[in-house]
Amino acid sequence: MRPEALFAESGQARNAFDLAYIVIFLFYLCLRIFALASHSLATSDLAFDILACGACILFPRLVFLLIKDNVVILAVRKALSLLTQC
């Protein structure tokens, strides 16, 4: 496996996570607007539950973004690049 292929796959995974979060947020937004228009407390609660599901995707993405220059992450990346040079 070439290193370029490994980074291309991780880039596609990040795009898929971003797209999933956008879809979840748009679903939340539609439900929230509907709840405000209809004064429905149950729909409002459902909208916030949907938004909480989006946090499961967003938090790991943010953590990885914040620690991308961490020594451990850099060491793992270097080890993967050395492993794939064979």
Backbone as a ProteinNet text record, in pm:
[ID]
protein_1_A
[PRIMARY]
MRPEALFAESGQARNAFDLAYIVIFLFYLCLRIFALASHSLATSDLAFDILACGACILFPRLVFLLIKDNVVILAVRKALSLLTQC
[TERTIARY]
84.3	0	88.7	59.5	137.8	89.3	178.2	136.8	30.9	36.5	-62.6	-203.4	-214.5	-345.4	-398.4	-308.9	-350.4	-405.5	-337.2	-383.4	-507.8	-522	-643	-763.9	-746.4	-857.5	-896.2	-799.9	-834	-900.9	-862.6	-927.5	-1072.8	-1101.6	-1239.4	-1321.5	-1259.3	-1331.5	-1366.9	-1273.6	-1302.8	-1415.6	-1416.3	-1523.7	-1657.4	-1656.4	-1780.3	-1831.7	-1741.2	-1783.5	-1838.3	-1773.4	-1822.2	-1959.3	-1977.3	-2106.3	-2214.3	-2181	-2278.2	-2318.2	-2222.1	-2255.5	-2342.9	-2315.7	-2397	-2540.5	-2557	-2691.2	-2764	-2694.6	-2756.2	-2795.5	-2706.4	-2738.1	-2855.5	-2863.9	-2977.4	-3108.4	-3100.7	-3219.3	-3262.7	-3164.6	-3193.7	-3258.8	-3201.4	-3251.4	-3395.5	-3425.2	-3562.8	-3659.6	-3619.4	-3706.7	-3724.8	-3619.8	-3626.5	-3718.1	-3706.9	-3794.3	-3939.6	-3962.1	-4098	-4151.9	-4067	-4109.7	-4143.8	-4065.6	-4095.3	-4223.9	-4247.7	-4368.9	-4493.7	-4482.1	-4599.7	-4611.9	-4516.6	-4514.6	-4520.6	-4447.3	-4445.9	-4322.3	-4344.7	-4234.5	-4167.6	-4245.8	-4190.3	-4098.2	-4138	-4054.5	-3928	-3938.1	-3820.7	-3721.9	-3773.3	-3686.5	-3620.4	-3696.3	-3639.9	-3529.1	-3548.3	-3446.4	-3316.4	-3326.7	-3206.4	-3141.5	-3222.7	-3166.6	-3088.2	-3139.2	-3068.8	-2937.1	-2940.1	-2817.9	-2715.4	-2761.2	-2669.5	-2604.5	-2675.3	-2615.6	-2505.1	-2523.2	-2419.7	-2292.6	-2305.6	-2187.6	-2097.5	-2155.9	-2075.7	-1981.4	-2017.5	-1931.5	-1839.2	-1892	-1816.4	-1702	-1721.9	-1618.8	-1491	-1496.6	-1370.8	-1299.8	-1375.7	-1315.3	-1243.6	-1304.5	-1241.3	-1118.5	-1126.8	-1011.7	-894	-919.4	-811.3	-752.6	-836.7	-789.5	-701.3	-738.1	-662.3	-529.4	-522.3	-398.3	-321.2	-346.3	-280.5	-129.4	-79.3	64.1	121.7	47.6	94.3	205.1	299.2	414.5	369.6	271	224.3	162.4	81.1	18.6	124.7	223	330.2	411.5	434.4	508.8	430.2	301.9	219	217.7	206.8	209.8	342.9	453	585.1	598.2	549.2	555.8	472.8	356.3	274.6	341.3	406.8	475.2	593.6	666.6	776.6	726.6	615.1	558.2	511.1	457.7	401.9	506.9	630.1	735.1	787.8	756.1	808.9	785.4
-117.5	0	123.7	217	339.8	440.9	525.9	625.8	722.3	752.4	844	787.1	656.4	591.9	598.4	584.9	590.6	728.8	833.2	968.3	1004.4	950.6	974.9	912.5	792.2	727.1	804.9	854.8	929.4	1061.4	1121.7	1244.3	1221	1107.6	1075.5	1047.4	986.2	959.4	1089.7	1185.3	1314.2	1385.2	1377.6	1440	1373.2	1242.3	1170.8	1212	1227.7	1272.7	1415.1	1501.4	1638.4	1641.2	1561.5	1555.5	1500.8	1399.4	1343.7	1448.1	1526.2	1628.7	1737.3	1774.2	1876.1	1827.1	1701.3	1644.9	1641.9	1600.2	1596.5	1736.7	1834.4	1970.7	2027.9	2000.1	2048.8	1984	1856.4	1787.5	1850.1	1879.6	1948.3	2083.9	2159.6	2293.6	2289.1	2196.4	2183.1	2146.7	2051.7	2013	2128	2203.1	2313.9	2424.6	2456.4	2558.4	2512.1	2384	2329.6	2334.2	2302.3	2303.4	2444.7	2542	2680	2729.3	2688.5	2731.7	2664.8	2538.9	2465.2	2462.6	2522.4	2524.3	2382.9	2291	2151.8	2124.3	2093	2064.5	1931.1	1832.8	1702.1	1711.7	1788.6	1805.8	1883	1976.9	2052.1	1960.8	1874	1777.7	1682.6	1639.9	1551.8	1623.2	1751.1	1827.7	1833.8	1856.2	1861.1	1723.9	1618	1482.7	1454.9	1501.3	1486.2	1563.3	1683.3	1762.7	1694.3	1628.2	1553.8	1437.6	1376.5	1271.4	1328.2	1450.6	1515.5	1540.7	1556.7	1578.1	1455.3	1338.1	1215.2	1216.3	1287.3	1299.3	1420.1	1528.6	1653.2	1650.5	1597.6	1603.1	1528.9	1405.4	1341.9	1418	1477.2	1556	1678	1746.3	1863.1	1825.7	1715.7	1671.7	1639	1569.1	1537.1	1663.8	1760	1886.5	1961.5	1956.1	2028.5	1962.2	1829.3	1761.2	1706.5	1759.9	1704.8	1724.3	1821.5	1842.8	1783.2	1697.5	1629.7	1531.5	1511.8	1425.3	1281.3	1233.1	1095.6	1078.2	1172.4	1165.2	1172.6	1260.3	1270.6	1141.2	1076.7	951.3	840	835.1	733.4	755.8	880.6	910.2	869.8	897.5	860.5	708.5	638.2	492.5	435.1	493.2	446.3	475.2	589.3	618.9	527.5	491.8	398	257.8	220.6	89	73.1	179.5	169.5	192	222.3	242.4	111.2	0.3	-129.3	-159.8
0	0	0	-87.1	-96.1	7.1	57.4	157.7	103.8	-25.5	-81.1	-67.6	-85.2	-75	67.7	164.8	304.5	339	295.7	326.6	246.9	126.8	48.3	116.7	170.9	241.3	366	443	563.6	528	415.6	371.4	335.4	271.8	238.3	363.2	463.1	587.4	657.8	658.3	720	646.7	514.8	438.9	468	486.3	518.7	656.6	753.3	886.5	880.5	803	789.5	724.2	621.2	553.6	646.7	724.6	819.7	923.2	971.2	1069.4	1007.1	884.2	817.7	801.2	762.6	747.2	881.8	987.3	1120.4	1165.1	1141.7	1183.3	1104.9	974.9	896.7	941.5	976.7	1029.4	1161.7	1247.9	1374.1	1347.6	1254.8	1226.3	1176.2	1087.2	1037.8	1149.4	1233.6	1345.7	1444.4	1468.9	1564.9	1513.1	1385.5	1327.5	1330.9	1298.1	1303.9	1447.4	1544.5	1684.5	1730.8	1688.1	1725.7	1660.1	1537.1	1467.3	1523.4	1564.5	1611.7	1764.1	1833.2	1980.4	2038.7	1974.7	2016.5	2101.9	2227.5	2318.8	2285.1	2241.7	2207	2084.7	1985.7	1866.5	1900.3	1989.9	2033.4	2105.7	2191.5	2259.6	2160.6	2059.9	1957.2	1879.7	1852.5	1779.7	1859.8	1990.1	2072.5	2087.7	2085.5	2086.3	1958	1846.1	1718.2	1721.3	1778.3	1788.7	1879.1	1983.8	2071.4	1996.3	1903.6	1820.3	1732.8	1688.1	1608.6	1688.1	1819	1903.1	1904.2	1885.6	1879.9	1759.8	1655.9	1538.6	1550.8	1607.7	1611.7	1712	1831.5	1934.9	1897.6	1846.1	1805.4	1693.7	1605.2	1496.8	1553	1648.6	1709.2	1791	1863.5	1942.7	1852.2	1742.7	1651.1	1589.8	1561.7	1506.2	1605.9	1733.1	1835.1	1869.5	1860.3	1899.6	1781.1	1660.9	1543.6	1545.9	1621.5	1631.9	1760.4	1825	1945.5	1908.3	1999	1973.1	1947.2	2019	2001.4	1862.6	1821.8	1689.9	1580.5	1597.5	1499	1491.6	1606.4	1607.8	1537.6	1559.3	1493.7	1342.7	1300.9	1157.6	1095.6	1166.2	1115.3	1107.3	1208.6	1207.7	1092.4	1067.5	955.5	822	811.7	685.6	662.9	770.2	757	724.3	782.9	760	614.7	559.5	424.7	315.4	349.9	250.1	193.8	253.8	210.2	66.9
[MASK]
++++++++++++++++++++++++++++++++++++++++++++++++++++++++++++++++++++++++++++++++++++++

